[in-house]
Amino acid sequence: RRCKPCSMPCPFISKIVRKSYRAPSSQVLCAAEMSSEPDGADATAVATGTAAHVMPDSRARHGPWLGFAIIVFRDSDEAVEALEFFQGRKCDDWIMCVKWADAVHQSKRKYGARTGKRLEPGCDPPLGEQLFPISFQGKELTSAIERHREFTGVPLKPHVEQWVMAEVIKAFYKQHPRKEIREAGQPIPDTLILPLLNELRQTRWPAALHRAGTQSEEYLVLHRGKVNEGYEVLMALIEKLLEWTDPSFCCNRIA
């Protein structure tokens, strides 16, 4: 993080191999590599960062174990930029040795989980996905079930399994549909929306979804009050939109 360009977000570390092969006996070398799919505009660049620190070690028959990391960048252009920037660069006591990873380490972009055919515009997801989205896991799912159980007042025996509770809650809402409230909003001025749309169209999305398990092809989370490396312009435009919408509205993250 200390050595990278200010405009480049921290890359996504896909894999770390701490013990890969032995260093030569004449030197102590700690290394890593780099990789990408440079064919096609949408190819995701996978870069393996290699750092090397050399020192004499004539006593040992074999040097220490060497490791490497596979690092994923947002696109091939960013991976090329990183390759040119980091190769041979010194950081503290390390000299970085960076290269494209072997073909075996190349992988296609992983998208969010899909539970079926995507919804058509204007369609609502099934009731179960409205109440308990597939991205809810662990404590988040438990909290959602408990919240709906308290609201509906459905009587349940102690120690009932979660899936049973969820099905009972769904049955309650089918018999007592939630009331849909419609409100007419204010049209966003072109002076705010057009620059924001233009910036979104040219956004370089993160190499890995910022929220796992979603059905979105891209997912980015920006933090208010913190530095969003690589997304400063986008965040500034969003801040203007939030100020126009409701200056008193408080939030610390924007997805």
C-alpha positions in Angstrom: 0.0 0.0 0.0 2.9 2.4 0.8 4.6 1.9 -2.6 1.7 1.9 -5.0 0.5 4.9 -7.1 -2.1 7.2 -5.3 -4.6 6.7 -8.1 -4.5 2.9 -7.9 -6.7 1.2 -5.3 -5.2 -1.6 -3.3 -5.3 -4.7 -5.6 -7.2 -7.9 -4.7 -4.9 -10.7 -3.4 -6.3 -13.9 -5.0 -3.8 -16.4 -3.7 -0.7 -16.6 -1.5 1.7 -19.5 -1.6 4.2 -19.2 1.3 6.3 -22.2 0.4 6.6 -22.7 -3.3 10.3 -23.6 -4.0 13.8 -23.4 -2.5 16.1 -20.5 -3.0 19.6 -21.2 -4.3 22.2 -21.9 -1.6 24.2 -18.8 -2.5 21.5 -16.4 -1.8 18.4 -15.8 0.3 15.6 -14.7 -2.0 12.0 -14.0 -1.3 10.0 -13.8 -4.4 6.6 -13.6 -6.0 5.1 -13.3 -9.5 2.5 -11.5 -11.7 -0.3 -12.5 -14.1 -3.1 -11.2 -16.4 -5.4 -12.0 -19.3 -4.4 -9.3 -21.8 -6.7 -10.5 -24.6 -9.9 -8.5 -24.7 -11.1 -5.3 -23.1 -12.9 -7.1 -20.3 -10.0 -9.4 -19.4 -9.2 -9.3 -15.7 -5.5 -8.8 -15.1 -4.2 -11.1 -12.5 -0.8 -9.9 -11.2 1.4 -11.8 -8.9 3.6 -9.5 -6.9 7.1 -10.7 -6.5 9.5 -9.1 -4.0 13.1 -10.1 -3.7 15.7 -9.4 -1.1 19.1 -10.9 -1.6 21.8 -11.6 0.9 24.7 -14.0 1.1 24.2 -17.4 2.7 27.1 -19.7 1.9 26.6 -22.0 4.9 23.3 -23.5 3.9 23.0 -26.2 1.3 19.6 -24.9 0.4 18.2 -21.4 0.8 14.9 -20.7 2.5 11.5 -21.4 1.0 10.3 -18.8 -1.5 6.7 -17.8 -1.9 4.6 -15.8 -4.3 1.2 -14.1 -4.5 -1.4 -13.8 -7.3 -2.8 -10.3 -7.3 -5.9 -9.3 -9.3 -6.2 -5.8 -10.8 -9.3 -4.1 -12.2 -8.4 -4.6 -15.8 -5.5 -5.4 -18.1 -4.4 -1.8 -18.4 -4.1 -1.4 -14.7 -2.1 -4.7 -14.5 0.3 -3.4 -17.2 0.6 -0.1 -15.3 1.5 -2.0 -12.1 4.0 -4.2 -13.9 5.8 -1.2 -15.2 5.6 0.7 -11.9 6.6 -2.0 -9.5 9.2 -4.0 -11.4 12.6 -3.3 -9.7 11.1 -0.7 -7.3 12.6 -0.7 -3.8 10.2 -0.7 -0.8 11.9 -0.7 2.6 14.5 -3.4 2.3 12.8 -5.3 -0.6 13.3 -5.0 -4.3 10.1 -6.0 -6.1 10.3 -8.5 -8.9 7.0 -8.6 -10.8 6.0 -10.6 -13.9 2.8 -12.0 -15.5 1.7 -15.2 -13.8 1.8 -18.5 -15.7 -1.3 -19.6 -17.7 -2.2 -22.0 -15.0 -2.9 -19.1 -12.6 -5.0 -17.2 -15.1 -8.7 -17.3 -14.3 -11.9 -15.8 -15.7 -13.7 -13.0 -13.8 -16.0 -14.4 -11.1 -19.4 -12.8 -11.0 -22.0 -12.9 -8.2 -24.1 -15.9 -7.5 -27.2 -16.3 -9.7 -30.2 -18.3 -8.5 -32.0 -18.4 -11.8 -33.0 -16.2 -14.7 -32.5 -12.5 -14.1 -35.7 -10.5 -13.5 -37.2 -8.5 -16.3 -37.3 -4.7 -15.8 -40.2 -3.7 -13.5 -40.6 -7.2 -12.0 -40.4 -8.0 -8.3 -38.2 -10.9 -6.9 -40.0 -13.8 -5.2 -41.3 -13.1 -1.7 -38.6 -15.3 -0.1 -35.8 -13.3 -1.8 -37.5 -10.0 -0.7 -37.5 -11.1 2.9 -34.3 -13.1 3.0 -31.9 -12.1 0.2 -29.5 -14.9 -0.9 -26.6 -12.7 0.2 -27.8 -12.9 3.8 -25.7 -15.4 5.7 -24.9 -16.2 9.4 -25.8 -13.5 11.8 -27.3 -11.3 9.1 -29.8 -14.0 8.2 -30.5 -14.8 11.8 -31.2 -11.1 12.5 -33.6 -10.8 9.5 -35.6 -13.9 10.6 -35.8 -12.6 14.2 -36.9 -9.2 13.0 -39.7 -10.5 10.9 -40.7 -13.0 13.6 -41.1 -10.2 16.1 -43.0 -8.0 13.7 -45.4 -10.7 12.6 -45.9 -12.2 16.1 -45.9 -15.7 14.6 -45.8 -18.3 17.5 -43.0 -20.7 17.1 -41.7 -23.4 19.4 -38.2 -23.0 20.9 -35.2 -24.3 18.9 -37.0 -24.4 15.6 -34.7 -24.6 12.6 -34.1 -21.4 10.6 -35.6 -22.7 7.4 -38.8 -23.6 9.2 -39.0 -20.2 10.7 -38.5 -18.6 7.3 -41.2 -20.7 5.7 -43.7 -19.8 8.5 -42.9 -16.1 8.1 -43.3 -16.4 4.3 -46.7 -18.1 4.8 -47.8 -15.3 7.1 -46.9 -12.6 4.5 -48.7 -14.5 1.8 -51.9 -14.4 3.9 -51.3 -10.8 5.0 -49.6 -9.0 2.1 -47.5 -6.0 3.0 -49.0 -2.7 2.0 -47.1 -1.1 -0.9 -46.6 2.7 -0.4 -45.8 4.8 -3.5 -44.2 8.2 -3.3 -43.4 10.6 -6.1 -39.8 11.9 -5.9 -38.1 15.0 -7.3 -36.4 14.8 -10.7 -32.7 15.1 -10.3 -31.3 18.1 -12.2 -29.2 17.4 -15.3 -26.3 19.3 -13.8 -26.0 16.6 -11.1 -27.1 13.4 -12.9 -25.3 13.8 -16.2 -21.7 14.1 -14.8 -22.5 11.2 -12.4 -23.8 8.9 -15.2 -20.8 9.8 -17.3 -18.4 8.9 -14.5 -20.3 5.6 -13.8 -20.0 4.6 -17.4 -16.2 4.9 -17.3 -15.8 3.5 -13.8 -13.1 0.8 -13.5 -14.9 -1.7 -11.3 -13.1 -3.6 -8.5 -11.5 -6.9 -9.4 -13.7 -8.7 -6.7 -17.3 -7.8 -5.7 -17.3 -5.7 -2.6 -20.3 -7.8 -1.4 -20.1 -11.5 -2.0 -23.2 -13.5 -3.1 -25.0 -10.7 -4.9 -26.5 -11.2 -8.3 -24.9 -8.1 -9.6 -22.1 -8.3 -12.2 -20.3 -5.4 -10.5 -20.5 -4.2 -6.9 -18.6 -1.3 -5.4 -18.8 0.1 -1.9 -17.6 3.7 -1.2 -16.9 5.0 2.3 -17.9 8.5 3.4 -15.2 10.3 5.4 -12.5 8.0 4.2 -10.2 8.0 1.2 -11.6 5.9 -1.7 -8.5 5.4 -3.8 -9.2 5.4 -7.5 -12.8 6.6 -7.0 -12.3 10.1 -5.7 -14.1 11.8 -8.6 -17.1 9.4 -8.3 -17.3 10.0 -4.6 -17.2 13.8 -5.0 -20.1 13.6 -7.5 -22.1 11.4 -5.2 -21.5 13.8 -2.3 -23.1 16.6 -4.3 -26.1 14.4 -5.1 -26.5 13.5 -1.4 -26.3 17.1 -0.4 -29.0 18.1 -2.9 -31.2 15.1 -1.9 -31.1 15.6 1.9 -28.3 17.4 3.7 -29.4 16.0 7.1 -29.3 12.3 5.9 -26.5 10.4 7.5 -24.8 7.4 6.0 -21.2 6.1 6.1 -21.2 3.8 3.0 -22.6 4.0 -0.5 -23.1 0.8 -2.7 
